[in-house]
Amino acid sequence: MPKTKRDHLKGSVATALLDLERATIQVAEVAMTFEDVHPELIEGLQLAVVMIDQTQQLLETFYNQAWGDLPENLVATKNRK
C-alpha cells in the first residue's frame, strides 16, 4: 500500500526525535571528556543538552497534538516514511 503524506510526516518527526536523542548522548559524551581538561567549556555543552531536550519536548507535544500518543517504537514509525 502506498505511504500517505501523514505516514511520511509522522516518520519525519520520529526521525527528528531519534536524532535529537542521539545528539543528547553525543554531546553528553563530549562534555564528560572535556570536564577535566577544559571545565570552562562545560557550561556551553550543558546548555546545548538543555536546548536539545526542550526541542525534543516541543516535537513530542506536536506529535501528540497532531496524531495522538507517541508510539513506543519510534524506529518502526521512522521506517514507515
ABEGO torsion letter per residue (X at the ends): XBBBAAAAAAAAAAAAAAAAAAAAAAAAAAAAAAAAABAAAAAAAAAAAAAAAAAAAAAAAAAAAAAEBBBABAAAAAAAX
